[in-house]
Amino acid sequence: MILQFVPPPSPRRDGSLSCDDVAQALPAWLDGEIDAGEAKEIQQHLRYCPHCREVETRERAALSQLKSALHAACPDRCPSEALAARVGAALRSTRAEMRWEARRTAFGLTSLHAFALRWAPLGVVASLLGVVLFSPRAGSTSTAVVEESVRQHAKNLPIEVRASDADELGRWFSGKLDFGFRAPPVHAHALRLLGARLSHVRDHTAAQFVYEGTGGRRCSLMVYEDPTGVQGVESVRIGPHTAYAGRAKGFNAVYWADGPLVYSMVCNDSVERIVEWLAR
Amino acid sequence: MLSFKTSVPPKDTFSELTLPYMSSLYSAALRLTGDPAAAEDLVQDTYIRAIRFFDHFQQGTNIRAWLFTILTNTFINSYRKESRERAHVAKDLDLHEAEERLRTEDAAVSLDGGAGVPSIDVRLSDEVRKALSELSDDFRTVVVLVDLYDFSYAEVAQMIQRPIGTVMSRLFRARRQLQNKLRDYAVSEGVIRPQTAAAGADGGDVHDIREGRERRSRRAAGGEA
């Protein structure tokens, strides 16, 4: 424990407390934060000192009034149903992530070790080649936004509400999210809107729109609130916005900020194709 | 041999232990952040961190204090009002609306005779919330935890990761600031006379508000009769 307790009031030569000692210890005494021995000494002083007794009575009343005023002004408020639902959804999603992480740790490490030992020499050569060939673009494909939105997309979780109209889905989200938004228009022939679900990106509650692309490929558009914006290296234009592209787990993601909202489109297709769909 | 041991807590245990505190956590978050939307985010973040670190919680110890520790840490690290204010000027509007709504709820139970004028209790509560929101984040955090949620100095010291002496000095200074602001309010309302306020400057002020209020309401009742 890093803590030290309330400094004890220093006794006078005769062992009893002075009025100054009592005044100094008074706030902690009123909060019941003085240990039994010291409390006894203060009690003894108060018994024989009308001045300190008066101060103690006044301070006790003032503190009690302040506390009642605070309690009256700030009673416990019931959380809204929307918050309870949000917390429930966040907990379900976090549990799923934790289960996935636990499995990855349980299975991944041992096979990874064996793999690493066998292919280490080749890995060193490949890394050196990688450094030589791709160093100017290092870091451009591994941002938190990309990894998190790809992770959510790759879970392939069931759609919570099915509709092909973005506005109708937008209405479904109102009350479930504490931000309003419109899904950006996409190329209707290339991407068919299937529905939506509540999701999470980097601890933010997110709206996830699920589309079906050419050849039955599933794509997700994540929308969440993050006023700190986004950063990236590989930039592309989406309408008036500067967007960035990234890649994780075999998926491409194109993401951009629009005011306080962040949009991230994830698909198993090329960045050019994704940009083309969104540019509509 | 692979180990299938997982740190995902059993759903029932976690939910049963933590969900009953959502209203306390939300209310405290509302006081700390001063912004309903930020308060909801803070509660959600608290629960996400709580489930992630649930294996650090020692069963049988105080779950309420543990949850408040996470809430306070998360607030200090990510939600401090001073840092949010720069990014979220527009959210003040939300807070104003929320306080207005809460004020209306308070008024619904404490208006006398449905006259449509907020009673002095309601106005005093407005003033208390205002005074609380004007404290610095450090002072408000300590006064909220000790005076509203009854945590001990030692518990708060652990929550804010500062020595007990710091908790004490922040608490006493925060209380003094609140008392001074409420005394100024009482003077401006004519509940107490300036000289009484000056005499009671060392702490008898809030007590005076109540006495003055009772005197005033007795006078008002007599006048109407």
Boltz contact constraints between the chains, C-beta under 6 A:
constraints:
  - contact:
      token1: [A, 3]
      token2: [B, 154]
      max_distance: 6.0
  - contact:
      token1: [A, 3]
      token2: [B, 157]
      max_distance: 6.0
  - contact:
      token1: [A, 3]
      token2: [B, 164]
      max_distance: 6.0
  - contact:
      token1: [A, 27]
      token2: [B, 172]
      max_distance: 6.0
  - contact:
      token1: [A, 33]
      token2: [B, 153]
      max_distance: 6.0
  - contact:
      token1: [A, 58]
      token2: [B, 204]
      max_distance: 6.0
  - contact:
      token1: [A, 59]
      token2: [B, 203]
      max_distance: 6.0
  - contact:
      token1: [A, 61]
      token2: [B, 207]
      max_distance: 6.0
  - contact:
      token1: [A, 62]
      token2: [B, 203]
      max_distance: 6.0
  - contact:
      token1: [A, 62]
      token2: [B, 204]
      max_distance: 6.0
  - contact:
      token1: [A, 62]
      token2: [B, 206]
      max_distance: 6.0
  - contact:
      token1: [A, 62]
      token2: [B, 207]
      max_distance: 6.0
  - contact:
      token1: [A, 65]
      token2: [B, 206]
      max_distance: 6.0
  - contact:
      token1: [A, 65]
      token2: [B, 207]
      max_distance: 6.0
  - contact:
      token1: [A, 65]
      token2: [B, 210]
      max_distance: 6.0
  - contact:
      token1: [A, 66]
      token2: [B, 206]
      max_distance: 6.0
  - contact:
      token1: [A, 67]
      token2: [B, 147]
      max_distance: 6.0
  - contact:
      token1: [A, 69]
      token2: [B, 128]
      max_distance: 6.0
  - contact:
      token1: [A, 70]
      token2: [B, 147]
      max_distance: 6.0
  - contact:
      token1: [A, 70]
      token2: [B, 148]
      max_distance: 6.0
  - contact:
      token1: [A, 72]
      token2: [B, 125]
      max_distance: 6.0
  - contact:
      token1: [A, 73]
      token2: [B, 125]
      max_distance: 6.0
  - contact:
      token1: [A, 73]
      token2: [B, 128]
      max_distance: 6.0
  - contact:
      token1: [A, 73]
      token2: [B, 129]
      max_distance: 6.0
  - contact:
      token1: [A, 74]
      token2: [B, 31]
      max_distance: 6.0
  - contact:
      token1: [A, 74]
      token2: [B, 148]
      max_distance: 6.0
  - contact:
      token1: [A, 76]
      token2: [B, 23]
      max_distance: 6.0
  - contact:
      token1: [A, 76]
      token2: [B, 24]
      max_distance: 6.0
  - contact:
      token1: [A, 76]
      token2: [B, 27]
      max_distance: 6.0
  - contact:
      token1: [A, 77]
      token2: [B, 27]
      max_distance: 6.0
  - contact:
      token1: [A, 78]
      token2: [B, 23]
      max_distance: 6.0
  - contact:
      token1: [A, 79]
      token2: [B, 22]
      max_distance: 6.0
  - contact:
      token1: [A, 79]
      token2: [B, 23]
      max_distance: 6.0
  - contact:
      token1: [A, 79]
      token2: [B, 26]
      max_distance: 6.0
  - contact:
      token1: [A, 83]
      token2: [B, 40]
      max_distance: 6.0
  - contact:
      token1: [A, 86]
      token2: [B, 44]
      max_distance: 6.0
  - contact:
      token1: [A, 87]
      token2: [B, 44]
      max_distance: 6.0
  - contact:
      token1: [A, 87]
      token2: [B, 47]
      max_distance: 6.0
  - contact:
      token1: [A, 90]
      token2: [B, 44]
      max_distance: 6.0
  - contact:
      token1: [A, 90]
      token2: [B, 48]
      max_distance: 6.0
  - contact:
      token1: [A, 91]
      token2: [B, 51]
      max_distance: 6.0
  - contact:
      token1: [A, 94]
      token2: [B, 48]
      max_distance: 6.0
  - contact:
      token1: [A, 94]
      token2: [B, 51]
      max_distance: 6.0
  - contact:
      token1: [A, 95]
      token2: [B, 8]
      max_distance: 6.0
  - contact:
      token1: [A, 98]
      token2: [B, 8]
      max_distance: 6.0
  - contact:
      token1: [A, 99]
      token2: [B, 8]
      max_distance: 6.0
  - contact:
      token1: [A, 102]
      token2: [B, 6]
      max_distance: 6.0
  - contact:
      token1: [A, 106]
      token2: [B, 2]
      max_distance: 6.0
  - contact:
      token1: [A, 106]
      token2: [B, 4]
      max_distance: 6.0
  - contact:
      token1: [A, 178]
      token2: [B, 37]
      max_distance: 6.0
  - contact:
      token1: [A, 227]
      token2: [B, 87]
      max_distance: 6.0
